[in-house]
């Protein structure tokens, strides 16, 4: 083993540096589910900036320094507080916000979030089912993005007013009726944030023999 390490020391050093880079600086994240549709599709691979919020000790959640402030509307990757699975969702409320949801409509700090209807589309639900989806443009302050609801799917569409504590964040999927998010596993602490998803690197249609979706390559996220 020692002989192998000596003979391949350059490769070993490269692997170590690459691991540090992926765990401390930048990363990529494949999208395995439809919880962020229509913003992110199954088969997208997104670039994740791990230095957007915090500098951490590699391979840990130990924060060395704060580098930025997570904003309402950011798409972030994080470790689930329930089980540790890596997830990707949108920050819907930040520390100090008072947020509630009634029939899938949010109110933040006493101000109703705006929903501009975008019409109805057909959305896949699993491999062999298609359901109608209602899309809307959700806007609050500088945060504007497209979300959707699946009227045929039962979900937690309401919750009572909640004050977000320091260093905690409320996460929601853009596909509101098909997303396991803070409505189910609770708030996410800052130390569990991995980074901000900023761009789609590549994309392939997993339901069509992994055909490349070239129009999504390099698309910025908002």
PyMOL CGO cylinders between C-alpha atoms (Angstrom):
from pymol import cmd
from pymol.cgo import CYLINDER

trace = [
    CYLINDER, 0.00, 0.00, 0.00, 2.82, 2.40, 0.91, 0.3, 1, 1, 1, 1, 1, 1,
    CYLINDER, 2.82, 2.40, 0.91, 4.50, 1.66, -2.41, 0.3, 1, 1, 1, 1, 1, 1,
    CYLINDER, 4.50, 1.66, -2.41, 1.26, 2.33, -4.29, 0.3, 1, 1, 1, 1, 1, 1,
    CYLINDER, 1.26, 2.33, -4.29, 0.82, 5.66, -2.52, 0.3, 1, 1, 1, 1, 1, 1,
    CYLINDER, 0.82, 5.66, -2.52, 4.34, 6.70, -3.41, 0.3, 1, 1, 1, 1, 1, 1,
    CYLINDER, 4.34, 6.70, -3.41, 3.91, 5.69, -7.04, 0.3, 1, 1, 1, 1, 1, 1,
    CYLINDER, 3.91, 5.69, -7.04, 0.58, 7.52, -7.30, 0.3, 1, 1, 1, 1, 1, 1,
    CYLINDER, 0.58, 7.52, -7.30, 1.19, 10.45, -4.97, 0.3, 1, 1, 1, 1, 1, 1,
    CYLINDER, 1.19, 10.45, -4.97, 0.28, 13.08, -7.57, 0.3, 1, 1, 1, 1, 1, 1,
    CYLINDER, 0.28, 13.08, -7.57, -3.06, 11.41, -8.19, 0.3, 1, 1, 1, 1, 1, 1,
    CYLINDER, -3.06, 11.41, -8.19, -3.69, 11.08, -4.43, 0.3, 1, 1, 1, 1, 1, 1,
    CYLINDER, -3.69, 11.08, -4.43, -2.89, 14.77, -3.89, 0.3, 1, 1, 1, 1, 1, 1,
    CYLINDER, -2.89, 14.77, -3.89, -5.24, 15.67, -6.74, 0.3, 1, 1, 1, 1, 1, 1,
    CYLINDER, -5.24, 15.67, -6.74, -8.05, 13.63, -5.18, 0.3, 1, 1, 1, 1, 1, 1,
    CYLINDER, -8.05, 13.63, -5.18, -7.50, 15.27, -1.81, 0.3, 1, 1, 1, 1, 1, 1,
    CYLINDER, -7.50, 15.27, -1.81, -7.50, 18.78, -3.28, 0.3, 1, 1, 1, 1, 1, 1,
    CYLINDER, -7.50, 18.78, -3.28, -10.57, 17.98, -5.39, 0.3, 1, 1, 1, 1, 1, 1,
    CYLINDER, -10.57, 17.98, -5.39, -12.39, 16.68, -2.30, 0.3, 1, 1, 1, 1, 1, 1,
    CYLINDER, -12.39, 16.68, -2.30, -11.56, 19.84, -0.38, 0.3, 1, 1, 1, 1, 1, 1,
    CYLINDER, -11.56, 19.84, -0.38, -12.73, 21.96, -3.32, 0.3, 1, 1, 1, 1, 1, 1,
    CYLINDER, -12.73, 21.96, -3.32, -16.07, 20.14, -3.53, 0.3, 1, 1, 1, 1, 1, 1,
    CYLINDER, -16.07, 20.14, -3.53, -16.69, 20.25, 0.22, 0.3, 1, 1, 1, 1, 1, 1,
    CYLINDER, -16.69, 20.25, 0.22, -15.58, 23.84, 0.87, 0.3, 1, 1, 1, 1, 1, 1,
    CYLINDER, -15.58, 23.84, 0.87, -15.70, 25.93, -2.31, 0.3, 1, 1, 1, 1, 1, 1,
    CYLINDER, -15.70, 25.93, -2.31, -18.02, 24.73, -5.07, 0.3, 1, 1, 1, 1, 1, 1,
    CYLINDER, -18.02, 24.73, -5.07, -20.09, 21.67, -5.87, 0.3, 1, 1, 1, 1, 1, 1,
    CYLINDER, -20.09, 21.67, -5.87, -22.72, 20.37, -8.24, 0.3, 1, 1, 1, 1, 1, 1,
    CYLINDER, -22.72, 20.37, -8.24, -26.06, 18.83, -7.37, 0.3, 1, 1, 1, 1, 1, 1,
    CYLINDER, -26.06, 18.83, -7.37, -28.17, 16.51, -9.58, 0.3, 1, 1, 1, 1, 1, 1,
    CYLINDER, -28.17, 16.51, -9.58, -31.92, 17.05, -9.31, 0.3, 1, 1, 1, 1, 1, 1,
    CYLINDER, -31.92, 17.05, -9.31, -33.59, 13.67, -8.61, 0.3, 1, 1, 1, 1, 1, 1,
    CYLINDER, -33.59, 13.67, -8.61, -37.19, 14.73, -7.98, 0.3, 1, 1, 1, 1, 1, 1,
    CYLINDER, -37.19, 14.73, -7.98, -39.87, 17.17, -9.11, 0.3, 1, 1, 1, 1, 1, 1,
    CYLINDER, -39.87, 17.17, -9.11, -40.18, 19.15, -5.87, 0.3, 1, 1, 1, 1, 1, 1,
    CYLINDER, -40.18, 19.15, -5.87, -38.76, 22.31, -7.48, 0.3, 1, 1, 1, 1, 1, 1,
    CYLINDER, -38.76, 22.31, -7.48, -40.67, 22.14, -10.75, 0.3, 1, 1, 1, 1, 1, 1,
    CYLINDER, -40.67, 22.14, -10.75, -41.04, 24.17, -12.90, 0.3, 1, 1, 1, 1, 1, 1,
    CYLINDER, -41.04, 24.17, -12.90, -37.82, 26.00, -11.88, 0.3, 1, 1, 1, 1, 1, 1,
    CYLINDER, -37.82, 26.00, -11.88, -35.74, 22.81, -11.71, 0.3, 1, 1, 1, 1, 1, 1,
    CYLINDER, -35.74, 22.81, -11.71, -36.48, 19.60, -13.58, 0.3, 1, 1, 1, 1, 1, 1,
    CYLINDER, -36.48, 19.60, -13.58, -35.47, 16.03, -12.89, 0.3, 1, 1, 1, 1, 1, 1,
    CYLINDER, -35.47, 16.03, -12.89, -32.18, 15.53, -14.74, 0.3, 1, 1, 1, 1, 1, 1,
    CYLINDER, -32.18, 15.53, -14.74, -30.87, 19.07, -14.21, 0.3, 1, 1, 1, 1, 1, 1,
    CYLINDER, -30.87, 19.07, -14.21, -27.42, 19.38, -12.63, 0.3, 1, 1, 1, 1, 1, 1,
    CYLINDER, -27.42, 19.38, -12.63, -26.93, 22.67, -10.80, 0.3, 1, 1, 1, 1, 1, 1,
    CYLINDER, -26.93, 22.67, -10.80, -23.80, 24.55, -9.77, 0.3, 1, 1, 1, 1, 1, 1,
    CYLINDER, -23.80, 24.55, -9.77, -23.70, 25.18, -6.01, 0.3, 1, 1, 1, 1, 1, 1,
    CYLINDER, -23.70, 25.18, -6.01, -21.62, 28.02, -4.57, 0.3, 1, 1, 1, 1, 1, 1,
    CYLINDER, -21.62, 28.02, -4.57, -20.51, 26.74, -1.16, 0.3, 1, 1, 1, 1, 1, 1,
    CYLINDER, -20.51, 26.74, -1.16, -18.94, 30.10, -0.29, 0.3, 1, 1, 1, 1, 1, 1,
    CYLINDER, -18.94, 30.10, -0.29, -22.14, 32.07, -0.83, 0.3, 1, 1, 1, 1, 1, 1,
    CYLINDER, -22.14, 32.07, -0.83, -22.97, 32.10, 2.89, 0.3, 1, 1, 1, 1, 1, 1,
    CYLINDER, -22.97, 32.10, 2.89, -20.24, 30.56, 5.03, 0.3, 1, 1, 1, 1, 1, 1,
    CYLINDER, -20.24, 30.56, 5.03, -16.69, 29.28, 5.05, 0.3, 1, 1, 1, 1, 1, 1,
    CYLINDER, -16.69, 29.28, 5.05, -16.72, 25.86, 6.71, 0.3, 1, 1, 1, 1, 1, 1,
    CYLINDER, -16.72, 25.86, 6.71, -14.15, 23.35, 7.83, 0.3, 1, 1, 1, 1, 1, 1,
    CYLINDER, -14.15, 23.35, 7.83, -14.08, 20.81, 4.95, 0.3, 1, 1, 1, 1, 1, 1,
    CYLINDER, -14.08, 20.81, 4.95, -16.28, 17.74, 5.47, 0.3, 1, 1, 1, 1, 1, 1,
    CYLINDER, -16.28, 17.74, 5.47, -18.03, 19.32, 8.48, 0.3, 1, 1, 1, 1, 1, 1,
    CYLINDER, -18.03, 19.32, 8.48, -20.81, 21.78, 9.32, 0.3, 1, 1, 1, 1, 1, 1,
    CYLINDER, -20.81, 21.78, 9.32, -18.41, 23.86, 11.46, 0.3, 1, 1, 1, 1, 1, 1,
    CYLINDER, -18.41, 23.86, 11.46, -18.62, 27.49, 10.33, 0.3, 1, 1, 1, 1, 1, 1,
    CYLINDER, -18.62, 27.49, 10.33, -15.33, 29.40, 10.30, 0.3, 1, 1, 1, 1, 1, 1,
    CYLINDER, -15.33, 29.40, 10.30, -16.66, 32.72, 8.98, 0.3, 1, 1, 1, 1, 1, 1,
    CYLINDER, -16.66, 32.72, 8.98, -19.86, 34.23, 7.60, 0.3, 1, 1, 1, 1, 1, 1,
    CYLINDER, -19.86, 34.23, 7.60, -19.36, 35.35, 3.99, 0.3, 1, 1, 1, 1, 1, 1,
    CYLINDER, -19.36, 35.35, 3.99, -22.90, 36.34, 3.00, 0.3, 1, 1, 1, 1, 1, 1,
    CYLINDER, -22.90, 36.34, 3.00, -26.49, 36.50, 4.19, 0.3, 1, 1, 1, 1, 1, 1,
    CYLINDER, -26.49, 36.50, 4.19, -29.08, 33.98, 2.91, 0.3, 1, 1, 1, 1, 1, 1,
    CYLINDER, -29.08, 33.98, 2.91, -31.89, 35.91, 1.27, 0.3, 1, 1, 1, 1, 1, 1,
    CYLINDER, -31.89, 35.91, 1.27, -35.57, 35.23, 0.84, 0.3, 1, 1, 1, 1, 1, 1,
    CYLINDER, -35.57, 35.23, 0.84, -35.96, 33.64, -2.59, 0.3, 1, 1, 1, 1, 1, 1,
    CYLINDER, -35.96, 33.64, -2.59, -32.51, 32.02, -2.74, 0.3, 1, 1, 1, 1, 1, 1,
    CYLINDER, -32.51, 32.02, -2.74, -32.44, 28.42, -3.98, 0.3, 1, 1, 1, 1, 1, 1,
    CYLINDER, -32.44, 28.42, -3.98, -30.21, 26.52, -1.58, 0.3, 1, 1, 1, 1, 1, 1,
    CYLINDER, -30.21, 26.52, -1.58, -28.90, 23.05, -0.93, 0.3, 1, 1, 1, 1, 1, 1,
    CYLINDER, -28.90, 23.05, -0.93, -28.88, 21.88, 2.67, 0.3, 1, 1, 1, 1, 1, 1,
    CYLINDER, -28.88, 21.88, 2.67, -28.85, 18.81, 4.87, 0.3, 1, 1, 1, 1, 1, 1,
    CYLINDER, -28.85, 18.81, 4.87, -32.33, 17.85, 6.01, 0.3, 1, 1, 1, 1, 1, 1,
    CYLINDER, -32.33, 17.85, 6.01, -32.81, 18.29, 9.77, 0.3, 1, 1, 1, 1, 1, 1,
    CYLINDER, -32.81, 18.29, 9.77, -34.70, 15.00, 9.56, 0.3, 1, 1, 1, 1, 1, 1,
    CYLINDER, -34.70, 15.00, 9.56, -32.26, 12.33, 8.46, 0.3, 1, 1, 1, 1, 1, 1,
    CYLINDER, -32.26, 12.33, 8.46, -29.49, 14.45, 6.94, 0.3, 1, 1, 1, 1, 1, 1,
    CYLINDER, -29.49, 14.45, 6.94, -30.44, 13.87, 3.30, 0.3, 1, 1, 1, 1, 1, 1,
    CYLINDER, -30.44, 13.87, 3.30, -29.18, 16.57, 0.93, 0.3, 1, 1, 1, 1, 1, 1,
    CYLINDER, -29.18, 16.57, 0.93, -32.14, 18.60, -0.37, 0.3, 1, 1, 1, 1, 1, 1,
    CYLINDER, -32.14, 18.60, -0.37, -32.64, 21.63, -2.58, 0.3, 1, 1, 1, 1, 1, 1,
    CYLINDER, -32.64, 21.63, -2.58, -35.45, 24.13, -1.90, 0.3, 1, 1, 1, 1, 1, 1,
    CYLINDER, -35.45, 24.13, -1.90, -36.15, 27.85, -1.92, 0.3, 1, 1, 1, 1, 1, 1,
    CYLINDER, -36.15, 27.85, -1.92, -35.84, 30.06, 1.17, 0.3, 1, 1, 1, 1, 1, 1,
    CYLINDER, -35.84, 30.06, 1.17, -39.35, 31.38, 1.82, 0.3, 1, 1, 1, 1, 1, 1,
    CYLINDER, -39.35, 31.38, 1.82, -38.73, 33.17, 5.12, 0.3, 1, 1, 1, 1, 1, 1,
    CYLINDER, -38.73, 33.17, 5.12, -35.61, 34.40, 6.95, 0.3, 1, 1, 1, 1, 1, 1,
    CYLINDER, -35.61, 34.40, 6.95, -34.79, 35.17, 10.59, 0.3, 1, 1, 1, 1, 1, 1,
    CYLINDER, -34.79, 35.17, 10.59, -37.14, 37.77, 12.05, 0.3, 1, 1, 1, 1, 1, 1,
    CYLINDER, -37.14, 37.77, 12.05, -39.95, 37.13, 9.55, 0.3, 1, 1, 1, 1, 1, 1,
    CYLINDER, -39.95, 37.13, 9.55, -43.45, 36.29, 10.69, 0.3, 1, 1, 1, 1, 1, 1,
    CYLINDER, -43.45, 36.29, 10.69, -44.89, 33.94, 8.10, 0.3, 1, 1, 1, 1, 1, 1,
    CYLINDER, -44.89, 33.94, 8.10, -48.12, 32.03, 7.67, 0.3, 1, 1, 1, 1, 1, 1,
    CYLINDER, -48.12, 32.03, 7.67, -49.83, 30.06, 4.91, 0.3, 1, 1, 1, 1, 1, 1,
    CYLINDER, -49.83, 30.06, 4.91, -53.55, 29.89, 4.17, 0.3, 1, 1, 1, 1, 1, 1,
    CYLINDER, -53.55, 29.89, 4.17, -54.79, 27.73, 1.30, 0.3, 1, 1, 1, 1, 1, 1,
    CYLINDER, -54.79, 27.73, 1.30, -51.32, 27.77, -0.27, 0.3, 1, 1, 1, 1, 1, 1,
    CYLINDER, -51.32, 27.77, -0.27, -51.01, 31.58, -0.09, 0.3, 1, 1, 1, 1, 1, 1,
    CYLINDER, -51.01, 31.58, -0.09, -48.25, 33.06, 2.02, 0.3, 1, 1, 1, 1, 1, 1,
    CYLINDER, -48.25, 33.06, 2.02, -48.35, 36.15, 4.20, 0.3, 1, 1, 1, 1, 1, 1,
    CYLINDER, -48.35, 36.15, 4.20, -45.00, 37.54, 5.38, 0.3, 1, 1, 1, 1, 1, 1,
    CYLINDER, -45.00, 37.54, 5.38, -44.74, 40.23, 8.06, 0.3, 1, 1, 1, 1, 1, 1,
    CYLINDER, -44.74, 40.23, 8.06, -48.42, 41.01, 7.64, 0.3, 1, 1, 1, 1, 1, 1,
    CYLINDER, -48.42, 41.01, 7.64, -48.15, 41.57, 3.89, 0.3, 1, 1, 1, 1, 1, 1,
    CYLINDER, -48.15, 41.57, 3.89, -49.82, 39.16, 1.48, 0.3, 1, 1, 1, 1, 1, 1,
    CYLINDER, -49.82, 39.16, 1.48, -47.51, 37.64, -1.11, 0.3, 1, 1, 1, 1, 1, 1,
    CYLINDER, -47.51, 37.64, -1.11, -48.71, 38.37, -4.65, 0.3, 1, 1, 1, 1, 1, 1,
    CYLINDER, -48.71, 38.37, -4.65, -49.74, 35.53, -6.98, 0.3, 1, 1, 1, 1, 1, 1,
    CYLINDER, -49.74, 35.53, -6.98, -50.20, 36.34, -10.67, 0.3, 1, 1, 1, 1, 1, 1,
    CYLINDER, -50.20, 36.34, -10.67, -51.93, 33.44, -12.50, 0.3, 1, 1, 1, 1, 1, 1,
    CYLINDER, -51.93, 33.44, -12.50, -49.94, 31.93, -15.39, 0.3, 1, 1, 1, 1, 1, 1,
    CYLINDER, -49.94, 31.93, -15.39, -52.48, 29.34, -16.52, 0.3, 1, 1, 1, 1, 1, 1,
    CYLINDER, -52.48, 29.34, -16.52, -52.78, 25.57, -16.34, 0.3, 1, 1, 1, 1, 1, 1,
    CYLINDER, -52.78, 25.57, -16.34, -50.35, 22.96, -17.67, 0.3, 1, 1, 1, 1, 1, 1,
    CYLINDER, -50.35, 22.96, -17.67, -50.03, 19.19, -17.56, 0.3, 1, 1, 1, 1, 1, 1,
    CYLINDER, -50.03, 19.19, -17.56, -47.33, 17.94, -15.20, 0.3, 1, 1, 1, 1, 1, 1,
    CYLINDER, -47.33, 17.94, -15.20, -45.80, 14.46, -14.77, 0.3, 1, 1, 1, 1, 1, 1,
    CYLINDER, -45.80, 14.46, -14.77, -46.34, 12.83, -11.39, 0.3, 1, 1, 1, 1, 1, 1,
    CYLINDER, -46.34, 12.83, -11.39, -44.09, 9.81, -11.37, 0.3, 1, 1, 1, 1, 1, 1,
    CYLINDER, -44.09, 9.81, -11.37, -43.32, 7.77, -14.45, 0.3, 1, 1, 1, 1, 1, 1,
    CYLINDER, -43.32, 7.77, -14.45, -46.83, 6.98, -15.69, 0.3, 1, 1, 1, 1, 1, 1,
    CYLINDER, -46.83, 6.98, -15.69, -49.15, 9.72, -14.41, 0.3, 1, 1, 1, 1, 1, 1,
    CYLINDER, -49.15, 9.72, -14.41, -49.90, 13.22, -15.64, 0.3, 1, 1, 1, 1, 1, 1,
    CYLINDER, -49.90, 13.22, -15.64, -51.97, 15.71, -13.62, 0.3, 1, 1, 1, 1, 1, 1,
    CYLINDER, -51.97, 15.71, -13.62, -53.15, 19.30, -14.18, 0.3, 1, 1, 1, 1, 1, 1,
    CYLINDER, -53.15, 19.30, -14.18, -51.05, 22.00, -12.51, 0.3, 1, 1, 1, 1, 1, 1,
    CYLINDER, -51.05, 22.00, -12.51, -51.88, 25.63, -11.84, 0.3, 1, 1, 1, 1, 1, 1,
    CYLINDER, -51.88, 25.63, -11.84, -48.91, 27.97, -12.21, 0.3, 1, 1, 1, 1, 1, 1,
    CYLINDER, -48.91, 27.97, -12.21, -48.48, 31.44, -10.76, 0.3, 1, 1, 1, 1, 1, 1,
    CYLINDER, -48.48, 31.44, -10.76, -45.84, 34.12, -10.45, 0.3, 1, 1, 1, 1, 1, 1,
    CYLINDER, -45.84, 34.12, -10.45, -45.07, 34.48, -6.73, 0.3, 1, 1, 1, 1, 1, 1,
    CYLINDER, -45.07, 34.48, -6.73, -43.73, 37.92, -5.79, 0.3, 1, 1, 1, 1, 1, 1,
    CYLINDER, -43.73, 37.92, -5.79, -42.65, 39.46, -2.51, 0.3, 1, 1, 1, 1, 1, 1,
    CYLINDER, -42.65, 39.46, -2.51, -40.18, 42.33, -2.49, 0.3, 1, 1, 1, 1, 1, 1,
    CYLINDER, -40.18, 42.33, -2.49, -37.26, 41.53, -4.78, 0.3, 1, 1, 1, 1, 1, 1,
    CYLINDER, -37.26, 41.53, -4.78, -38.10, 37.82, -4.87, 0.3, 1, 1, 1, 1, 1, 1,
    CYLINDER, -38.10, 37.82, -4.87, -40.09, 36.80, -7.96, 0.3, 1, 1, 1, 1, 1, 1,
    CYLINDER, -40.09, 36.80, -7.96, -40.36, 33.28, -9.36, 0.3, 1, 1, 1, 1, 1, 1,
    CYLINDER, -40.36, 33.28, -9.36, -42.79, 30.73, -10.79, 0.3, 1, 1, 1, 1, 1, 1,
    CYLINDER, -42.79, 30.73, -10.79, -44.48, 28.15, -8.56, 0.3, 1, 1, 1, 1, 1, 1,
    CYLINDER, -44.48, 28.15, -8.56, -47.21, 25.63, -9.15, 0.3, 1, 1, 1, 1, 1, 1,
    CYLINDER, -47.21, 25.63, -9.15, -49.97, 23.80, -7.34, 0.3, 1, 1, 1, 1, 1, 1,
    CYLINDER, -49.97, 23.80, -7.34, -51.38, 20.34, -8.08, 0.3, 1, 1, 1, 1, 1, 1,
    CYLINDER, -51.38, 20.34, -8.08, -55.08, 20.58, -7.11, 0.3, 1, 1, 1, 1, 1, 1,
    CYLINDER, -55.08, 20.58, -7.11, -55.56, 16.81, -7.12, 0.3, 1, 1, 1, 1, 1, 1,
    CYLINDER, -55.56, 16.81, -7.12, -52.81, 16.25, -4.55, 0.3, 1, 1, 1, 1, 1, 1,
    CYLINDER, -52.81, 16.25, -4.55, -53.45, 16.67, -0.82, 0.3, 1, 1, 1, 1, 1, 1,
    CYLINDER, -53.45, 16.67, -0.82, -50.72, 18.63, 0.97, 0.3, 1, 1, 1, 1, 1, 1,
    CYLINDER, -50.72, 18.63, 0.97, -50.19, 20.85, 3.99, 0.3, 1, 1, 1, 1, 1, 1,
    CYLINDER, -50.19, 20.85, 3.99, -51.55, 24.02, 2.43, 0.3, 1, 1, 1, 1, 1, 1,
    CYLINDER, -51.55, 24.02, 2.43, -51.97, 26.03, 5.65, 0.3, 1, 1, 1, 1, 1, 1,
    CYLINDER, -51.97, 26.03, 5.65, -50.02, 26.75, 8.82, 0.3, 1, 1, 1, 1, 1, 1,
    CYLINDER, -50.02, 26.75, 8.82, -50.40, 29.27, 11.64, 0.3, 1, 1, 1, 1, 1, 1,
    CYLINDER, -50.40, 29.27, 11.64, -48.22, 32.39, 11.99, 0.3, 1, 1, 1, 1, 1, 1,
    CYLINDER, -48.22, 32.39, 11.99, -44.65, 31.50, 12.82, 0.3, 1, 1, 1, 1, 1, 1,
    CYLINDER, -44.65, 31.50, 12.82, -41.82, 33.83, 13.87, 0.3, 1, 1, 1, 1, 1, 1,
    CYLINDER, -41.82, 33.83, 13.87, -38.53, 32.64, 12.36, 0.3, 1, 1, 1, 1, 1, 1,
    CYLINDER, -38.53, 32.64, 12.36, -35.82, 32.53, 15.07, 0.3, 1, 1, 1, 1, 1, 1,
    CYLINDER, -35.82, 32.53, 15.07, -32.21, 33.70, 14.55, 0.3, 1, 1, 1, 1, 1, 1,
    CYLINDER, -32.21, 33.70, 14.55, -30.15, 31.50, 12.19, 0.3, 1, 1, 1, 1, 1, 1,
    CYLINDER, -30.15, 31.50, 12.19, -33.22, 29.53, 11.09, 0.3, 1, 1, 1, 1, 1, 1,
    CYLINDER, -33.22, 29.53, 11.09, -34.87, 29.41, 7.65, 0.3, 1, 1, 1, 1, 1, 1,
    CYLINDER, -34.87, 29.41, 7.65, -38.21, 28.27, 6.25, 0.3, 1, 1, 1, 1, 1, 1,
    CYLINDER, -38.21, 28.27, 6.25, -37.78, 26.18, 3.09, 0.3, 1, 1, 1, 1, 1, 1,
    CYLINDER, -37.78, 26.18, 3.09, -40.46, 25.52, 0.46, 0.3, 1, 1, 1, 1, 1, 1,
    CYLINDER, -40.46, 25.52, 0.46, -40.38, 23.71, -2.86, 0.3, 1, 1, 1, 1, 1, 1,
    CYLINDER, -40.38, 23.71, -2.86, -41.69, 25.57, -5.92, 0.3, 1, 1, 1, 1, 1, 1,
    CYLINDER, -41.69, 25.57, -5.92, -43.86, 22.54, -6.65, 0.3, 1, 1, 1, 1, 1, 1,
    CYLINDER, -43.86, 22.54, -6.65, -45.90, 23.25, -3.55, 0.3, 1, 1, 1, 1, 1, 1,
    CYLINDER, -45.90, 23.25, -3.55, -48.14, 20.17, -3.51, 0.3, 1, 1, 1, 1, 1, 1,
    CYLINDER, -48.14, 20.17, -3.51, -45.33, 17.75, -4.30, 0.3, 1, 1, 1, 1, 1, 1,
    CYLINDER, -45.33, 17.75, -4.30, -42.54, 18.88, -1.99, 0.3, 1, 1, 1, 1, 1, 1,
    CYLINDER, -42.54, 18.88, -1.99, -41.41, 17.61, 1.39, 0.3, 1, 1, 1, 1, 1, 1,
    CYLINDER, -41.41, 17.61, 1.39, -40.11, 20.81, 2.93, 0.3, 1, 1, 1, 1, 1, 1,
    CYLINDER, -40.11, 20.81, 2.93, -40.28, 22.84, 6.14, 0.3, 1, 1, 1, 1, 1, 1,
    CYLINDER, -40.28, 22.84, 6.14, -43.98, 22.10, 6.42, 0.3, 1, 1, 1, 1, 1, 1,
    CYLINDER, -43.98, 22.10, 6.42, -42.97, 18.52, 7.18, 0.3, 1, 1, 1, 1, 1, 1,
    CYLINDER, -42.97, 18.52, 7.18, -39.45, 18.56, 8.70, 0.3, 1, 1, 1, 1, 1, 1,
    CYLINDER, -39.45, 18.56, 8.70, -39.40, 22.02, 10.31, 0.3, 1, 1, 1, 1, 1, 1,
    CYLINDER, -39.40, 22.02, 10.31, -37.03, 24.96, 10.04, 0.3, 1, 1, 1, 1, 1, 1,
    CYLINDER, -37.03, 24.96, 10.04, -33.44, 24.58, 8.80, 0.3, 1, 1, 1, 1, 1, 1,
    CYLINDER, -33.44, 24.58, 8.80, -30.55, 25.98, 10.83, 0.3, 1, 1, 1, 1, 1, 1,
    CYLINDER, -30.55, 25.98, 10.83, -27.82, 28.00, 9.11, 0.3, 1, 1, 1, 1, 1, 1,
    CYLINDER, -27.82, 28.00, 9.11, -25.15, 25.41, 9.88, 0.3, 1, 1, 1, 1, 1, 1,
    CYLINDER, -25.15, 25.41, 9.88, -27.05, 22.90, 7.73, 0.3, 1, 1, 1, 1, 1, 1,
    CYLINDER, -27.05, 22.90, 7.73, -26.95, 25.16, 4.66, 0.3, 1, 1, 1, 1, 1, 1,
    CYLINDER, -26.95, 25.16, 4.66, -24.51, 23.82, 2.07, 0.3, 1, 1, 1, 1, 1, 1,
    CYLINDER, -24.51, 23.82, 2.07, -24.61, 26.58, -0.52, 0.3, 1, 1, 1, 1, 1, 1,
    CYLINDER, -24.61, 26.58, -0.52, -26.62, 28.61, -3.02, 0.3, 1, 1, 1, 1, 1, 1,
    CYLINDER, -26.62, 28.61, -3.02, -27.62, 27.03, -6.33, 0.3, 1, 1, 1, 1, 1, 1,
    CYLINDER, -27.62, 27.03, -6.33, -26.77, 29.61, -8.98, 0.3, 1, 1, 1, 1, 1, 1,
    CYLINDER, -26.77, 29.61, -8.98, -26.88, 27.99, -12.41, 0.3, 1, 1, 1, 1, 1, 1,
    CYLINDER, -26.88, 27.99, -12.41, -27.92, 24.88, -14.32, 0.3, 1, 1, 1, 1, 1, 1,
    CYLINDER, -27.92, 24.88, -14.32, -24.74, 23.28, -15.64, 0.3, 1, 1, 1, 1, 1, 1,
    CYLINDER, -24.74, 23.28, -15.64, -26.26, 20.56, -17.83, 0.3, 1, 1, 1, 1, 1, 1,
    CYLINDER, -26.26, 20.56, -17.83, -29.67, 18.92, -18.20, 0.3, 1, 1, 1, 1, 1, 1,
    CYLINDER, -29.67, 18.92, -18.20, -31.05, 15.68, -19.61, 0.3, 1, 1, 1, 1, 1, 1,
    CYLINDER, -31.05, 15.68, -19.61, -34.63, 14.42, -19.90, 0.3, 1, 1, 1, 1, 1, 1,
    CYLINDER, -34.63, 14.42, -19.90, -34.67, 11.30, -17.74, 0.3, 1, 1, 1, 1, 1, 1,
    CYLINDER, -34.67, 11.30, -17.74, -38.08, 10.33, -19.14, 0.3, 1, 1, 1, 1, 1, 1,
    CYLINDER, -38.08, 10.33, -19.14, -36.86, 10.46, -22.76, 0.3, 1, 1, 1, 1, 1, 1,
    CYLINDER, -36.86, 10.46, -22.76, -33.77, 8.26, -22.78, 0.3, 1, 1, 1, 1, 1, 1,
    CYLINDER, -33.77, 8.26, -22.78, -31.63, 10.99, -21.19, 0.3, 1, 1, 1, 1, 1, 1,
    CYLINDER, -31.63, 10.99, -21.19, -31.87, 13.26, -24.20, 0.3, 1, 1, 1, 1, 1, 1,
    CYLINDER, -31.87, 13.26, -24.20, -29.92, 16.50, -23.57, 0.3, 1, 1, 1, 1, 1, 1,
    CYLINDER, -29.92, 16.50, -23.57, -32.04, 19.61, -22.94, 0.3, 1, 1, 1, 1, 1, 1,
    CYLINDER, -32.04, 19.61, -22.94, -29.61, 22.02, -24.55, 0.3, 1, 1, 1, 1, 1, 1,
    CYLINDER, -29.61, 22.02, -24.55, -31.79, 25.07, -23.94, 0.3, 1, 1, 1, 1, 1, 1,
    CYLINDER, -31.79, 25.07, -23.94, -31.26, 24.63, -20.19, 0.3, 1, 1, 1, 1, 1, 1,
    CYLINDER, -31.26, 24.63, -20.19, -27.45, 24.38, -20.30, 0.3, 1, 1, 1, 1, 1, 1,
    CYLINDER, -27.45, 24.38, -20.30, -25.92, 27.33, -18.43, 0.3, 1, 1, 1, 1, 1, 1,
    CYLINDER, -25.92, 27.33, -18.43, -29.27, 28.86, -17.41, 0.3, 1, 1, 1, 1, 1, 1,
    CYLINDER, -29.27, 28.86, -17.41, -29.09, 31.11, -14.34, 0.3, 1, 1, 1, 1, 1, 1,
    CYLINDER, -29.09, 31.11, -14.34, -31.42, 30.48, -11.42, 0.3, 1, 1, 1, 1, 1, 1,
    CYLINDER, -31.42, 30.48, -11.42, -33.60, 33.05, -9.66, 0.3, 1, 1, 1, 1, 1, 1,
]
cmd.load_cgo(trace, "trace")
